[in-house]
Amino acid sequence: MPWNPVARPPGSTPSIPDAPPRRPRGTLLALAGIVVVAGILVRSIPGVLGDAGGGILYAGLLFLVVAVLVPAAAAVRIGAISLGICVALEFLQLTGVPTVAAGLVPPIRYVLGTTFVASDLLAYLGGTILAVVTDRVASRSLPAAHGHG
């Protein structure tokens, strides 16, 4: 019989690389609710601090929404998807479509925004990095919390 470097002894189990933890959707939704409340509170802070805080929380919320949809995905992948959505929505504001939509359905301005602000892109990047790091730390610190979704 030819030598096979992949062959395992009979009865052994294949080694499976560490898969990202499956995040519990209930926990993600609860965290999303907390982020929404925090975002409403941050809106009352005037100036750059309120604007940056809102952008950071918005990116964190999108991270949580994407994680609800794909709870077993790697944190970096969830971050990349959520950051991409943030950036796409920010550039969509240059078209005027969100302003028209907000005129028809006023609450949609909280989702789409209405005015392009380049500094929001930095806030989204910061919020996404914070969400990815937090997720990775939590997945290592609380392994028992993952795996039930």
Contacts in CASP RR format, 6 or more apart in sequence:
PFRMAT RR
TARGET T0000
AUTHOR 0000-0000-0000
METHOD contacts of the structure
MODEL  1
MPWNPVARPPGSTPSIPDAPPRRPRGTLLALAGIVVVAGILVRSIPGVLG
DAGGGILYAGLLFLVVAVLVPAAAAVRIGAISLGICVALEFLQLTGVPTV
AAGLVPPIRYVLGTTFVASDLLAYLGGTILAVVTDRVASRSLPAAHGHG
8 14 0 8 1.000
19 72 0 8 1.000
20 72 0 8 1.000
20 73 0 8 1.000
20 74 0 8 1.000
20 75 0 8 1.000
20 139 0 8 1.000
21 72 0 8 1.000
21 139 0 8 1.000
21 143 0 8 1.000
21 146 0 8 1.000
21 147 0 8 1.000
22 71 0 8 1.000
22 72 0 8 1.000
22 146 0 8 1.000
22 147 0 8 1.000
22 148 0 8 1.000
22 149 0 8 1.000
23 67 0 8 1.000
23 71 0 8 1.000
23 72 0 8 1.000
23 135 0 8 1.000
23 139 0 8 1.000
23 146 0 8 1.000
23 149 0 8 1.000
24 71 0 8 1.000
24 145 0 8 1.000
24 146 0 8 1.000
24 147 0 8 1.000
24 148 0 8 1.000
24 149 0 8 1.000
25 68 0 8 1.000
25 71 0 8 1.000
25 149 0 8 1.000
26 149 0 8 1.000
27 145 0 8 1.000
28 64 0 8 1.000
28 67 0 8 1.000
28 68 0 8 1.000
28 71 0 8 1.000
29 64 0 8 1.000
29 68 0 8 1.000
31 64 0 8 1.000
32 61 0 8 1.000
32 64 0 8 1.000
32 65 0 8 1.000
32 68 0 8 1.000
35 57 0 8 1.000
35 60 0 8 1.000
35 61 0 8 1.000
35 64 0 8 1.000
36 61 0 8 1.000
38 57 0 8 1.000
39 53 0 8 1.000
39 54 0 8 1.000
39 57 0 8 1.000
39 58 0 8 1.000
42 50 0 8 1.000
42 53 0 8 1.000
42 54 0 8 1.000
42 57 0 8 1.000
43 50 0 8 1.000
43 54 0 8 1.000
45 53 0 8 1.000
48 119 0 8 1.000
51 117 0 8 1.000
51 119 0 8 1.000
51 120 0 8 1.000
51 123 0 8 1.000
52 119 0 8 1.000
52 122 0 8 1.000
52 123 0 8 1.000
53 123 0 8 1.000
54 123 0 8 1.000
55 120 0 8 1.000
55 123 0 8 1.000
55 124 0 8 1.000
55 127 0 8 1.000
56 123 0 8 1.000
56 124 0 8 1.000
56 126 0 8 1.000
56 127 0 8 1.000
56 130 0 8 1.000
57 127 0 8 1.000
58 86 0 8 1.000
58 123 0 8 1.000
58 124 0 8 1.000
59 82 0 8 1.000
59 83 0 8 1.000
59 86 0 8 1.000
59 123 0 8 1.000
59 124 0 8 1.000
59 125 0 8 1.000
59 126 0 8 1.000
59 127 0 8 1.000
59 128 0 8 1.000
59 130 0 8 1.000
59 131 0 8 1.000
60 82 0 8 1.000
60 127 0 8 1.000
60 128 0 8 1.000
60 130 0 8 1.000
60 131 0 8 1.000
62 82 0 8 1.000
62 85 0 8 1.000
62 86 0 8 1.000
63 78 0 8 1.000
63 79 0 8 1.000
63 82 0 8 1.000
63 127 0 8 1.000
63 128 0 8 1.000
63 131 0 8 1.000
63 132 0 8 1.000
63 135 0 8 1.000
64 131 0 8 1.000
65 82 0 8 1.000
66 73 0 8 1.000
66 78 0 8 1.000
66 79 0 8 1.000
66 81 0 8 1.000
66 82 0 8 1.000
66 85 0 8 1.000
67 73 0 8 1.000
67 78 0 8 1.000
67 135 0 8 1.000
70 77 0 8 1.000
70 78 0 8 1.000
70 81 0 8 1.000
71 149 0 8 1.000
75 131 0 8 1.000
75 132 0 8 1.000
75 135 0 8 1.000
75 136 0 8 1.000
75 139 0 8 1.000
76 132 0 8 1.000
78 131 0 8 1.000
78 132 0 8 1.000
78 135 0 8 1.000
79 128 0 8 1.000
79 131 0 8 1.000
79 132 0 8 1.000
82 128 0 8 1.000
82 131 0 8 1.000
83 124 0 8 1.000
83 125 0 8 1.000
83 128 0 8 1.000
86 121 0 8 1.000
86 124 0 8 1.000
86 128 0 8 1.000
87 121 0 8 1.000
87 124 0 8 1.000
89 98 0 8 1.000
89 111 0 8 1.000
89 112 0 8 1.000
89 113 0 8 1.000
90 116 0 8 1.000
90 117 0 8 1.000
90 120 0 8 1.000
90 121 0 8 1.000
90 124 0 8 1.000
91 116 0 8 1.000
92 98 0 8 1.000
92 112 0 8 1.000
93 99 0 8 1.000
93 112 0 8 1.000
93 113 0 8 1.000
93 114 0 8 1.000
93 115 0 8 1.000
93 116 0 8 1.000
94 116 0 8 1.000
96 114 0 8 1.000
97 112 0 8 1.000
98 108 0 8 1.000
98 109 0 8 1.000
98 112 0 8 1.000
98 113 0 8 1.000
98 114 0 8 1.000
99 114 0 8 1.000
101 108 0 8 1.000
101 112 0 8 1.000
102 108 0 8 1.000
102 109 0 8 1.000
102 112 0 8 1.000
102 113 0 8 1.000
102 114 0 8 1.000
138 145 0 8 1.000
139 146 0 8 1.000
END
